[in-house]
Amino acid sequence: MTHLERMTDDTGLVEHALGNIPRRSEGYSTDDNARALWLVSEWQKLIAGDPLKGMESLQLRRLSSVYLSFLEYAQQADGHFHNNYAYDRTLEEEQPSEDCLGRSLWACAVACLDLPNPDSRWAAAALFQKAFPLVKKLNFPRGTAYALSAASLLNMRCGELSWTPEFQNFVREETPECIENLEAKLLALFERNSDTSWRWFEPVMTYGNGVLPWALFHSFSVSGNSDTLLIAEESLDFLINKMTREDGLVHPIGNHGWCTRECASQWDQQPLEVMKLALAAEQAVSALSTPEKYLRVLENCRNWFHGANDLHVPVADAAEGGGRDGLEEKGINRNQGAESTIAYLMTELIYWRTLKESKGAEEQRGYSL
């Protein structure tokens, strides 16, 4: 977490970097601080109980306090989270972002379940509960996907919220209808835009694509809707096809032109796209009867950061935990911004967590992959 700490001051996570140096003139984003809260919450759960990880645990607790405090500062009176801030903490002009709302809800859901400090968990639950009524007004697919995943996660793990009976009752009463409605929105998008050769939710595949099947895998765990599972699997397989070369290397859809029925952009490949594919693959491992296929995808996502990519260069600075900002036709973008760093660290976490869980499952069944 060396680079993550370098990019974090007492306010929050700085958004951009020049090389590996924080670019303070660019300020902060709530998007990145929500991602960072999610990341450090998950890592704390992963290393909990490991006596060799004492210093890392203290480091992660400090970072989680900073990121959770940033989200508290960013939440407005109506529950929305303002996204963009200058370095002096003043709000930059913007329209409310549904993506930012969804990411913040997801981060708070994970934090209120997995942070080790009960008062920090309570704070995350309070932020979530204040923002949750806005879910009814969501229109865009990625914000919808994050909110659906957050509601599904809390619903599935509601029993772990017994330390806060009021919030536990809130989750039991409010999330079922939300899950039903948001799931239906994503399924309707798929039916409206897909055909026999285009198995996707939109006419163009743009950014953060993996969160859409990822969200449906989450909601299926609550709803048990067979159509949801089928569309999650079909859309993920379609995304894997669009993001994988014939030799198996991950090839992200480039931000310079996106992917249509006719063609796909080759460059300006973003680490975030690889992490989102890894997220969806992790859910597929646990939900589907063919885990081997998705374990290979997950391994290829991790390897992309370590040089198994179109330029055959490491995107990650593995020594310090930094993530470079992407692959361009003329070479790698050497800046190690917040989003790219979190994408790398989250992919590592997903890989090791899924590997650990898969080995445990195989040992219980008496054979190994």
C-alpha positions as CSV (number, residue, x, y, z in Angstrom):
1,M,0.0,0.0,0.0
2,T,3.0,2.3,-0.3
3,H,1.7,4.3,-3.3
4,L,-1.8,4.4,-1.9
5,E,-0.4,6.0,1.2
6,R,1.6,8.4,-0.9
7,M,-1.5,9.5,-2.7
8,T,-3.5,10.0,0.5
9,D,-3.3,13.0,2.7
10,D,-5.4,14.0,5.8
11,T,-8.3,15.0,3.5
12,G,-8.5,12.0,1.2
13,L,-7.1,10.3,-1.8
14,V,-5.7,12.7,-4.5
15,E,-7.2,11.9,-7.9
16,H,-4.2,12.2,-10.3
17,A,-0.4,11.8,-10.3
18,L,2.5,12.9,-12.3
19,G,4.5,9.7,-12.5
20,N,4.2,8.4,-8.9
21,I,3.9,11.9,-7.4
22,P,0.5,13.2,-6.3
23,R,-0.7,16.0,-8.5
24,R,-2.3,18.1,-5.8
25,S,-3.5,20.7,-8.3
26,E,-6.1,18.2,-9.6
27,G,-7.8,17.8,-6.2
28,Y,-9.9,14.9,-5.1
29,S,-12.9,12.9,-6.3
30,T,-15.5,11.1,-4.2
31,D,-15.5,8.3,-6.8
32,D,-11.9,7.5,-6.0
33,N,-12.3,7.8,-2.2
34,A,-15.3,5.5,-2.4
35,R,-13.3,3.0,-4.4
36,A,-10.5,3.3,-1.8
37,L,-12.8,2.8,1.1
38,W,-14.1,-0.4,-0.6
39,L,-10.5,-1.6,-1.3
40,V,-9.2,-1.1,2.3
41,S,-12.3,-2.6,3.8
42,E,-12.0,-5.7,1.7
43,W,-8.2,-6.0,2.4
44,Q,-8.9,-5.7,6.2
45,K,-11.3,-8.6,6.0
46,L,-8.9,-10.7,4.0
47,I,-6.0,-10.4,6.4
48,A,-8.1,-10.4,9.6
49,G,-6.6,-12.8,12.2
50,D,-3.2,-13.0,10.5
51,P,-0.6,-12.2,13.2
52,L,2.0,-11.4,10.5
53,K,-0.2,-8.6,9.2
54,G,-0.3,-6.4,12.3
55,M,1.4,-3.3,10.7
56,E,-0.6,-3.6,7.5
57,S,-3.8,-3.8,9.5
58,L,-3.0,-0.6,11.4
59,Q,-2.1,1.1,8.1
60,L,-5.4,0.0,6.5
61,R,-7.4,1.2,9.5
62,R,-5.9,4.7,9.2
63,L,-6.6,4.8,5.5
64,S,-10.2,3.6,5.9
65,S,-10.9,6.4,8.5
66,V,-9.6,9.0,6.0
67,Y,-11.7,7.7,3.1
68,L,-14.9,7.3,5.2
69,S,-14.4,10.8,6.6
70,F,-14.1,12.1,3.0
71,L,-17.5,10.5,2.1
72,E,-19.1,12.0,5.1
73,Y,-17.8,15.4,4.0
74,A,-19.0,14.8,0.4
75,Q,-22.5,13.8,1.3
76,Q,-25.0,16.6,0.9
77,A,-28.2,17.4,2.8
78,D,-30.3,15.5,0.3
79,G,-28.1,12.4,0.5
80,H,-26.2,12.8,-2.7
81,F,-22.4,12.7,-2.8
82,H,-20.7,15.7,-4.4
83,N,-18.0,14.2,-6.6
84,N,-15.3,16.7,-7.5
85,Y,-13.3,18.9,-5.1
86,A,-10.4,21.2,-5.5
87,Y,-7.3,20.7,-3.3
88,D,-8.5,23.3,-0.9
89,R,-11.6,21.2,-0.3
90,T,-14.0,23.5,-2.1
91,L,-16.7,22.0,-4.3
92,E,-16.2,22.2,-8.0
93,E,-19.2,22.9,-10.2
94,E,-20.9,19.7,-11.5
95,Q,-24.2,17.9,-12.1
96,P,-25.1,15.2,-9.6
97,S,-23.5,11.9,-10.7
98,E,-25.5,8.7,-10.5
99,D,-22.3,6.7,-10.9
100,C,-20.8,8.5,-7.9
101,L,-24.0,7.8,-5.9
102,G,-23.9,4.1,-6.8
103,R,-20.2,3.7,-6.0
104,S,-20.6,5.4,-2.7
105,L,-23.5,3.2,-1.7
106,W,-21.5,0.1,-2.6
107,A,-18.5,1.4,-0.6
108,C,-20.6,2.1,2.5
109,A,-22.3,-1.3,2.2
110,V,-19.0,-3.1,2.2
111,A,-17.5,-0.8,5.0
112,C,-20.5,-1.3,7.3
113,L,-20.0,-5.1,7.0
114,D,-16.2,-5.5,6.9
115,L,-14.5,-2.6,8.8
116,P,-13.1,-3.9,12.1
117,N,-14.2,-0.9,14.2
118,P,-17.9,-1.0,15.2
119,D,-18.2,2.8,15.3
120,S,-16.7,3.1,11.8
121,R,-19.2,0.4,10.6
122,W,-22.0,2.5,12.2
123,A,-20.9,5.6,10.4
124,A,-20.8,3.9,7.1
125,A,-24.3,2.5,7.7
126,A,-25.6,6.0,8.5
127,L,-24.2,7.4,5.2
128,F,-25.8,4.5,3.3
129,Q,-29.2,5.0,5.0
130,K,-29.2,8.7,4.2
131,A,-28.4,8.2,0.5
132,F,-30.6,5.1,-0.1
133,P,-33.9,6.9,-0.9
134,L,-32.2,8.4,-4.0
135,V,-32.0,4.9,-5.5
136,K,-35.6,5.2,-6.7
137,K,-34.5,8.0,-9.1
138,L,-31.6,6.2,-10.8
139,N,-31.8,6.0,-14.5
140,F,-28.3,5.1,-15.8
141,P,-27.0,1.5,-15.9
142,R,-23.8,1.8,-13.9
143,G,-25.2,3.7,-11.0
144,T,-28.1,1.2,-11.0
145,A,-25.6,-1.7,-11.1
146,Y,-23.7,-0.5,-8.0
147,A,-26.8,0.3,-6.1
148,L,-28.3,-3.1,-6.9
149,S,-25.1,-4.8,-5.8
150,A,-25.0,-2.9,-2.6
151,A,-28.6,-3.7,-1.7
152,S,-28.1,-7.3,-2.6
153,L,-24.9,-7.6,-0.5
154,L,-26.6,-6.1,2.6
155,N,-29.7,-8.3,2.1
156,M,-27.6,-11.4,1.8
157,R,-25.5,-10.6,4.9
158,C,-28.2,-8.9,6.9
159,G,-27.6,-11.3,9.8
160,E,-24.2,-9.7,10.3
161,L,-25.8,-6.4,11.2
162,S,-27.2,-7.5,14.5
163,W,-25.0,-5.0,16.3
164,T,-27.2,-2.2,14.8
165,P,-30.8,-3.4,15.0
166,E,-32.3,-0.2,13.6
167,F,-30.2,-0.5,10.4
168,Q,-30.7,-4.2,10.2
169,N,-34.5,-3.7,10.2
170,F,-34.0,-1.0,7.6
171,V,-32.2,-3.4,5.3
172,R,-34.8,-6.1,5.8
173,E,-37.7,-3.7,5.0
174,E,-36.2,-1.6,2.2
175,T,-33.9,-3.7,0.1
176,P,-36.2,-6.4,-1.3
177,E,-38.3,-4.0,-3.4
178,C,-35.2,-2.1,-4.4
179,I,-33.5,-5.3,-5.6
180,E,-36.6,-6.3,-7.6
181,N,-36.9,-2.9,-9.3
182,L,-33.2,-2.4,-10.1
183,E,-32.8,-6.0,-11.3
184,A,-35.8,-5.5,-13.6
185,K,-34.2,-2.3,-15.0
186,L,-31.0,-4.0,-16.0
187,L,-32.9,-7.0,-17.5
188,A,-35.1,-4.6,-19.5
189,L,-32.0,-2.8,-20.8
190,F,-30.6,-6.2,-22.0
191,E,-33.8,-7.2,-23.7
192,R,-34.1,-3.8,-25.4
193,N,-30.6,-3.6,-26.8
194,S,-29.5,-7.2,-27.4
195,D,-30.0,-9.5,-30.3
196,T,-28.5,-12.9,-31.4
197,S,-25.1,-11.4,-32.2
198,W,-25.0,-8.6,-29.6
199,R,-25.6,-9.8,-26.1
200,W,-25.3,-6.5,-24.2
201,F,-27.2,-3.9,-22.3
202,E,-26.4,-0.9,-24.5
203,P,-25.9,-0.3,-28.2
204,V,-22.2,0.6,-27.5
205,M,-19.9,-0.9,-24.9
206,T,-18.2,2.0,-23.2
207,Y,-16.6,2.1,-19.7
208,G,-16.8,0.0,-16.6
209,N,-18.6,-2.8,-18.5
210,G,-18.0,-5.6,-16.1
211,V,-20.2,-4.0,-13.4
212,L,-23.4,-4.9,-15.3
213,P,-23.1,-8.7,-15.2
214,W,-21.4,-8.4,-11.8
215,A,-24.6,-6.7,-10.4
216,L,-26.9,-9.4,-11.9
217,F,-24.8,-12.1,-10.3
218,H,-25.3,-10.3,-7.0
219,S,-29.0,-9.8,-7.3
220,F,-29.5,-13.5,-8.4
221,S,-28.1,-14.5,-5.0
222,V,-31.2,-12.8,-3.5
223,S,-33.9,-13.1,-6.2
224,G,-33.1,-16.6,-7.5
225,N,-34.5,-15.4,-10.8
226,S,-33.2,-17.9,-13.5
227,D,-33.4,-15.2,-16.2
228,T,-31.1,-13.0,-14.2
229,L,-28.5,-15.7,-13.9
230,L,-28.8,-16.6,-17.6
231,I,-28.4,-12.9,-18.7
232,A,-25.5,-12.4,-16.3
233,E,-23.7,-15.4,-17.8
234,E,-24.4,-14.5,-21.4
235,S,-23.4,-10.9,-21.0
236,L,-20.2,-11.8,-19.2
237,D,-19.3,-14.3,-21.8
238,F,-19.9,-11.7,-24.5
239,L,-17.7,-9.2,-22.6
240,I,-15.0,-11.8,-22.2
241,N,-15.1,-12.4,-26.0
242,K,-14.7,-8.7,-26.7
243,M,-11.9,-8.3,-24.2
244,T,-9.8,-11.4,-25.0
245,R,-7.3,-12.0,-27.8
246,E,-7.1,-15.3,-29.6
247,D,-4.0,-16.2,-27.6
248,G,-5.9,-15.6,-24.3
249,L,-4.4,-12.2,-23.4
250,V,-6.8,-9.7,-21.9
251,H,-7.4,-6.8,-24.4
252,P,-9.5,-4.1,-22.8
253,I,-11.9,-2.1,-24.9
254,G,-10.1,1.2,-25.6
255,N,-11.6,4.5,-24.3
256,H,-10.7,6.1,-27.7
257,G,-13.8,5.0,-29.6
258,W,-15.4,2.2,-27.5
259,C,-16.9,-0.9,-29.0
260,T,-19.9,-1.1,-31.4
261,R,-21.3,-3.9,-33.4
262,E,-19.0,-2.9,-36.3
263,C,-15.6,-2.3,-34.6
264,A,-13.8,-1.8,-31.3
265,S,-11.2,0.7,-30.2
266,Q,-7.8,-0.8,-29.6
267,W,-6.0,1.8,-27.5
268,D,-6.3,4.0,-24.5
269,Q,-6.8,0.8,-22.5
270,Q,-7.7,1.5,-18.9
271,P,-6.8,-0.6,-15.9
272,L,-10.3,-0.1,-14.5
273,E,-11.8,-2.2,-17.4
274,V,-9.6,-5.1,-16.4
275,M,-10.6,-4.8,-12.7
276,K,-14.3,-4.7,-13.6
277,L,-13.9,-7.9,-15.7
278,A,-12.2,-9.5,-12.7
279,L,-15.0,-8.5,-10.4
280,A,-17.6,-10.2,-12.7
281,A,-15.4,-13.3,-13.2
282,E,-15.2,-13.7,-9.4
283,Q,-19.0,-13.7,-9.1
284,A,-19.3,-16.2,-11.9
285,V,-16.9,-18.6,-10.2
286,S,-19.2,-18.8,-7.2
287,A,-22.5,-18.7,-9.1
288,L,-21.9,-21.0,-12.1
289,S,-21.0,-24.7,-12.5
290,T,-18.0,-24.0,-14.7
291,P,-15.6,-22.2,-12.3
292,E,-12.4,-23.3,-14.2
293,K,-13.3,-21.0,-17.2
294,Y,-13.7,-17.9,-15.1
295,L,-10.7,-18.7,-12.9
296,R,-8.6,-18.5,-16.1
297,V,-10.2,-15.2,-16.9
298,L,-9.4,-13.9,-13.5
299,E,-5.8,-15.1,-13.7
300,N,-5.5,-13.4,-17.1
301,C,-6.8,-10.1,-15.6
302,R,-4.1,-10.3,-12.9
303,N,-1.4,-11.1,-15.4
304,W,-2.4,-8.1,-17.6
305,F,-1.1,-5.9,-14.8
306,H,2.2,-7.8,-14.8
307,G,3.0,-7.6,-18.5
308,A,0.7,-10.1,-20.2
309,N,-0.8,-7.4,-22.4
310,D,-0.6,-5.9,-25.8
311,L,2.6,-3.9,-25.1
312,H,4.2,-6.7,-22.9
313,V,5.1,-4.2,-20.2
314,P,4.0,-4.2,-16.5
315,V,1.1,-1.8,-15.8
316,A,1.7,-2.3,-12.1
317,D,4.5,-1.1,-9.9
318,A,4.3,-4.3,-7.8
319,A,7.1,-3.1,-5.5
320,E,5.0,-0.1,-4.2
321,G,1.5,-1.1,-5.2
322,G,1.1,1.6,-7.8
323,G,-1.0,1.2,-11.0
324,R,0.0,3.1,-14.2
325,D,-2.8,4.8,-16.0
326,G,-3.1,2.7,-19.1
327,L,-1.8,1.4,-22.4
328,E,-1.6,3.7,-25.4
329,E,-0.5,3.0,-29.0
330,K,2.8,4.7,-28.5
331,G,3.5,3.2,-25.1
332,I,2.4,3.1,-21.5
333,N,1.0,6.0,-19.6
334,R,3.5,6.2,-16.7
335,N,1.2,8.3,-14.4
336,Q,0.0,6.4,-11.4
337,G,-3.3,7.9,-10.6
338,A,-5.8,6.9,-7.9
339,E,-8.2,5.0,-10.1
340,S,-5.5,2.9,-11.8
341,T,-3.8,2.1,-8.5
342,I,-7.0,0.9,-6.9
343,A,-7.8,-1.1,-10.1
344,Y,-4.5,-3.0,-9.6
345,L,-4.7,-3.5,-5.9
346,M,-8.4,-4.6,-6.2
347,T,-7.5,-7.1,-8.9
348,E,-4.8,-8.6,-6.7
349,L,-7.2,-8.9,-3.9
350,I,-9.9,-10.5,-6.0
351,Y,-7.3,-13.0,-7.4
352,W,-5.9,-14.1,-4.1
353,R,-9.3,-14.2,-2.4
354,T,-10.9,-16.3,-5.2
355,L,-7.9,-18.6,-5.3
356,K,-8.1,-19.1,-1.6
357,E,-11.9,-19.8,-1.7
358,S,-11.6,-22.0,-4.7
359,K,-8.9,-24.2,-3.1
360,G,-11.0,-24.5,0.0
361,A,-14.1,-25.6,-2.0
362,E,-12.0,-28.1,-4.0
363,E,-10.5,-29.6,-0.8
364,Q,-14.0,-30.1,0.5
365,R,-15.1,-31.9,-2.6
366,G,-11.9,-34.1,-2.5
367,Y,-10.2,-33.0,-5.7
368,S,-8.3,-30.0,-7.1
369,L,-8.4,-28.0,-10.2
